[in-house]
Amino acid sequence: MFIDTGEFRYFQGGIRLLLCIPIYIFIRETLADNCFHIKALSLGIIAGSFCSLLIAIYQYFFLGYTRVDGWLYSINFGYLSCSLAFLAICLSFDSEYKQYLRLAFIAACISTFLTLTRGAIFAIPIITSFIALLNWTTNFNFKKVLLISISFLMIFLIFFFTSNNFQKRINFTIEEFSSITSGNIHDSVSSGGRIMLWESALKAFLKSPFIGLTYPERETFNQKLFERGEITNWHLGIKRGHAHSQYFEMLASNGLLGIIGLIGMLFLPLTMFSYYYIKTNNIISLTAATFVAGFSIFGITEVLLQANLISAFYGFMLATFFAFIKHERQSY
């Protein structure tokens, strides 16, 4: 920040997680010795999922949006909806609101599809696989995973055969991956462009592995890569050398400190929640682990933890889950 003359954007993401620590302390200290907090969480997720669906339907069918954005941003609204979907399905495994939570899962999945956000849509089967793997050594339930998979497949097929926009998006994706696999990365505007941004960010990290490069330095570095023919003219228009990946962005801008940040924000919570679930078979830890796994996947194709609302949502949910688990451990 000091080298780049006061650019506070370097603190985005991590600072919001720090600001959620008081929320964690408040929730931890005020929870009563009953299950009302889990019921409240379930009801909130049900309400949020159906509200996201109503917004998506309104924007898609009444306002004529090609990609619904929830008055937020289509990509981040897709991640939000996908997160709500898996919060709902995980809590439904052991809840008195089981049927409502399963309907909420379907509602949130539909919202996700209406955003046409590929990073969120393709994350659904991956997160489902994560749930199956996490349950493999404890309480693996093939029926539950099959239910999620069938629901996803049905929604996917319905959208594919009824929505021209969705069909075009899938065909566009297939064409892009065909170009990438044939070696014509430059012909793939979106996915290929991201791959080149990742490569340039990785080279920026290697150029300054300890503290990374500042945003002006990354833009200058990209100009040099363009002159060598390693990236296209399109990349020069990307502000701050934005990497379109949480991982590569933090590597390029923060160097080895970025790796520490990634461990603290994503990998450490994921490991802790997963370990606690395997050890205790606690449904909240399963929900928490799945939630963090989702963001770990979303971060591959977007720098979502630098966006205001989505990173605040992530930090708030982390604070909530840690407080719930801390309370339940003290109750044993």
URCOR-V356565 format. One record per pair of residues at least 6 apart in sequence whose ideal C-beta (glycine too) atoms are under 6 Angstrom apart, sorted by the first residue. I is the first residue (numbers start at 0). J is the second residue. D is the distance in whole Angstrom. If there is no record, write none. Layout:
# URCOR-V356565
i: (I I)
j: (J J)
d: (D D)
This chain:
# URCOR-V356565
i: (0 0 2 3 11 12 12 12 13 15 15 15 16 19 19 19 22 23 23 23 26 27 27 30 30 41 41 41 44 44 45 45 47 48 48 48 48 48 49 51 51 52 52 52 54 55 55 55 58 58 59 59 65 66 66 66 67 67 68 69 73 73 74 74 75 75 76 77 77 77 77 78 78 78 80 80 80 81 81 81 82 83 84 84 84 85 85 85 87 87 87 88 88 89 89 89 90 90 91 91 91 92 93 94 105 108 111 112 115 118 118 118 122 123 125 126 127 127 129 130 131 137 137 138 158 159 175 175 178 178 179 179 184 184 185 193 195 196 196 197 197 199 199 199 200 200 200 203 203 203 203 204 204 208 209 209 210 211 211 211 211 214 217 218 221 221 224 225 242 242 244 245 245 245 248 249 249 249 250 265 268 269 269 272 272 272 273 275 276 276 276 283 283 284 287 294 297 303 304)
j: (6 9 213 213 305 304 305 310 260 310 311 314 314 314 315 318 318 318 321 322 322 322 325 36 326 90 94 96 86 87 99 103 83 83 87 103 106 107 106 80 110 106 109 110 69 67 110 113 64 67 67 113 164 73 114 115 113 114 76 76 114 116 116 301 306 309 114 111 114 116 119 119 297 303 107 110 111 111 119 122 293 107 104 107 108 126 289 293 100 103 104 104 147 285 286 289 100 286 97 100 101 282 282 100 150 154 119 158 168 297 300 301 296 151 296 293 147 148 292 289 144 277 280 280 165 166 187 190 186 187 187 191 191 194 231 243 230 242 243 244 247 221 224 230 242 247 251 212 217 220 251 250 251 254 254 255 254 251 252 253 254 239 240 240 234 240 230 235 248 251 299 298 302 304 302 257 260 261 257 295 291 291 292 284 287 288 288 284 284 285 288 323 324 324 320 313 303 309 310)
d: (6 5 5 4 4 4 5 5 6 5 5 5 4 4 6 4 4 4 6 5 4 4 5 5 4 5 6 5 5 5 5 5 5 5 6 4 5 4 5 5 4 4 6 5 5 4 4 4 4 4 5 5 5 4 6 5 5 5 5 4 5 6 5 6 6 4 5 5 4 3 4 5 5 6 5 4 4 5 4 6 5 4 5 4 5 5 5 6 5 4 4 4 6 5 4 5 5 6 5 4 5 6 5 6 6 5 5 5 5 6 4 6 5 5 6 5 5 6 5 6 5 6 5 6 4 6 4 4 4 4 5 6 4 6 6 5 5 5 5 6 5 6 6 6 4 4 4 5 5 6 4 4 5 5 5 6 5 6 5 5 4 4 3 5 6 5 5 6 4 6 6 3 5 6 5 3 6 6 5 5 5 4 6 5 4 4 4 4 4 5 6 5 6 6 4 6 6 5 5)
